[in-house]
């Protein structure tokens, strides 16, 4: 049975920095570094204290549709419109690039980091999860998920950790797969798209509320944030919270989460 309760209070946050820039995406790595994608598709990196470090721009591939910073030493950008992956190092210099356009019988809609510097991708046409090596060679394949498991995902976001692959299915919740691409279970929660996973907890926005869901206990908690103003998005990863508003970003330390 799903339970709802208040969990975190504003007194448990410490303000770090305000960044005066508009953003369409924000993300935090395991070290507390902040990554910002601007409306002009420029990637900005800030250290855990909110100090600007580096930027990256590539106007060849259009809009950045995803950013994955699961590995702090490897930043993955995906440009879905061009079916193009760009991999950066921690200084935002290009390491490698790869396009999926060479195969017309696939449509890669989601990309995420995998262990051993590989990648997980979701192929919408073939309804399958594929694990690729760091050289973009097929390593594992889930097979057709609709045929195997009986559901046809409307997938719009994917994230991984050491054990699982998490895919947001807009119709049914977050589908969880093991590290071999086998379906495990569904978390019946409905993020608008992106979310974060820390250990067994999923952090996500539902309407205008920031929530936490534990995949083992099924406990759903509302998280009270340290601002009263309207905001667009929030992300919590380990000891850092970032809040995205229309024209600025605020970064906070979480004292007791």
Secondary structure, DSSP 8 states (H G I E B T S, - for coil): --EEEEEE-GGGEEEEEEE----SEEEE-TT--EEEE-TT-EEEEE-TTS-EEEEEE-TTS----EEEEEETTEEEEEEGGGTEEEEE-TTS-EEEEEESTT-TT--EEEEEE-STT-EEEEETTTTEEEEE-TTS-EEEE---HHHHHS----EEEEEE-SSEEEEEETTTEEEEEETTS-EEEEE----SS-EEEETTEEEEEETTEEEEEETTT-EEEEE--S--S--SEEEEETTEEEEE-SS-EEEEEES--
